[in-house]
Amino acid sequence: MLIESHYKKMILLFVLVAAGIFMAATTIKPLYIDPYQLEYPDYFGNRISIPEDNPTTKQGVFLGRMLFYETKLSSSKTISCASCHQQKLAFTDGKAFSSGINNMPTKRSSMSLANLLWVRNFFWDGRAKGLEEQAKFPLNDPHEMGNYMEKAVKELQKTKDYPPLFAAAFGTSEITPQKITKAIAQFERTLISADSNYDKYLRGEYNPTKEELKGMELFMSSPVPSKNIRGADCAQCHGTPKMYMELFHNNGLDSEPKDIGREELTGMANDRGRFRVVTLRNIALTAPYMHDGRFKNLEEVLDHYNEHISPSRSLSISLKDRSNNLNGKTLGLTSNEKSDIISFLKMLTDSTFITNPKFSDPHLKNAK
């Protein structure tokens, strides 16, 4: 009888445990149930950067999009990520230096947010390793968004909309600074620009003009005057289909730069005046140019590389001793050649990227 009683108790315990597991399984919502399908051309490559602890999901991307346009993240309630990264300008703001909550200018120009899925080092000096780390800087900067993160968390927690959105994205309605930066990073990884005329050309869907073709040839070629080969040598830094390389260069802006660039981060003299190579996609929309916005248009940029490189110890080797003329001291492009290169650069404008409703402000009435 004792054995039978013990056996019945064991059966009952098993049933209760099984029932508990079943109930838990039916009440706890599994995380990351709706993966977001990231679409990009094969020629972009698959060396993408997505942390294991922050997979890209539909719920996370939507939450990140909401937060990207959320002014409650700033102490003045007037500034959001989108203030300095406007979709119509390929997620730049058209200023040499952006303004924060107290109207103080930032140290450097806002960078385009196109094709960040492949980027590993963020900001002009590469100080942030990954998008999650990048998102922390403006949110915690006293001049950009007011170092308001901890208070913003409490305010968002009190809203009707945000706790359910965080629960859908992360499995719990608790809002934390880490979840905010993770969600924003998920949204920013979806900002893929790959439908310009240049992309259509690569897909065999667009026939460039003769000016665009000539500009493309000059852009991709290095000058060899002894063989009568003319080129602008742009591909040394921007030669991939994504139009950038994960490099830092001193591009001859100043012999003694006021902003020492990457040297401030590394402490190495060879990094003086070095800045991250930016993507040239949508470049016609992202003026003014350089880290300090000193060039107002593409013509000024071409003039710089053609005629005004300033020598220095850290000047990138790709800008030394290259000319289209034998024993030339400058690059030596003609005015027509510079015009053709600009025609090619305008091929990189992606109208679908700057109008895609998936990237727009979801707080607006007509947003999708």
Summary of the structure (lengths in Angstrom):
residues: 368
radius of gyration: 25.7
end to end distance: 68.8
largest distance: 106.9
contacts: 1105
relative contact order: 0.13
helix: 43%
strand: 5%
